[in-house]
Amino acid sequence: MFRAVWFMLLLGILAITAMWFADNPGQVSVTWHGYVIETSAAVSVGAIATIAVLSALIYRLWVFIRGVPAGISWFRGEGRRRRGYLALSRGMVAVAAGDPGEARRQAGWANNLLEEPSLTMLLSAQSAQLAGDEDSAHKFFTKMLENPDTEFLGLRGLLNQATKNGDNYQALKWVRRAYQLKPESDWVARTMFDLAARAGLWSEASSALATAARKKQVNSAEAKHSRAVLYHQMSLEAEASCDNAKALKLSKKAVKEELEFVPAQLHLAHLLMSSGKQNKAFITLETAWAATPHPGIAHAYLSFTEANDAMARMKAAHKLAALNPKHLATKLMLANCALNAGLGGDARKILEEVSALDEAVTSNYCQLMAKVEEAEHSDIIAAREWLVRAANADADPSWVCQDCGNAADTWSSLCGACRSFDKFQWRRPSRVPGLSAPIDDDPKAPRLVSPGTRLAQEIDANGIEH
Ligand SMILES: [Zn+2]
């Protein structure tokens, strides 16, 4: 609309100008180097306008011709870039499809055609890894550390390589650098926590755990449990350094974080007992039993009472039992105590009561029944039958690694078989052979076992008190 009005206006001005020149033709005379040109003013104005238009056109043409080489170069560059990105995308498809030869070829093309090392370097590293050439991949990842744009990606690649090689020292080195660069990144804080914890660097692990919890990368229950484990480990370390006050303080913190964490409860009871606070030690174990009945707690509780008085132990066992009367562990503790006090009939009654439960008739249960048969009626044949059943019965619960199935008598923060951190849970081990191998004897593994857990080890190794 505006253009049409503008056009009409221009046309009007031209018409008025032409009419004005027609009414006032005038005369123009030019003398130059002996030549005389005489014409009307209208023709002169027309000639000047024509010369101006021609000059503008010639100038445009000159600018165009001058820009041709740059244009050709731009088109060439654009084509090169397009081919580079095509090679890059084909390379990524080849990596995803698991075709190392094609991935490497396309990575080479992309590298030559594009000037974007952040993209091509990663593809080169991935294609090298796909071809099993870890050394080349390592070189690419290391090269990526030189560029701030690719440093984080390079660190992740190097971290993965170190983890795959089982080189936790190097892995920790790379993850520390990544943690400094991007502590809020999704995977960094968790990996930092895991590696620092495996290395026994409790403060560093605590800091990473706090970041992961703040970023909701771990849920609150998981964070509480991990804090309990870290405090427990720090307490063991303090005790090993003969700083019992610090050990006690940290142990209380561990228990406060997670009441059901049995190793921390046992350690706290042990520390209280050794510092002369017998009543508090008993209260700790009673609270622990009410929350999570565990044979180690019963053993510690009874060992803190009169060691040689079976009836006193029986009385203590009943006091503890009242806190969690229906639990299977309570029944087994009472049966065991009754047997030790010479009350075979009571022991039989308790054991027969729980025999209907699937999880009750374990190897340990059968051994107790064999003792009852022998103690009550001196029935050697029946006792032997129970011992045969014991050999084929389900195994009793123990500390089982959730990652590899390794079963251990004692809780520890690291699995001796797969080196995972904090994976032991109290449950029945697998019946599959090989998944219940004993903890290996790695000299690098932490050897921080509290006397409390030693008590648990003794009871778990020997069954529920004999
Ligand atoms: Zn394991």
Boltz pocket constraint, residues with backbone or C-beta under 6 A from the ligand:
constraints:
  - pocket:
      binder: B
      contacts: [[A, 401], [A, 402], [A, 403], [A, 404], [A, 405], [A, 406], [A, 415], [A, 416], [A, 417], [A, 418], [A, 419], [A, 420], [A, 423]]
      max_distance: 6.0
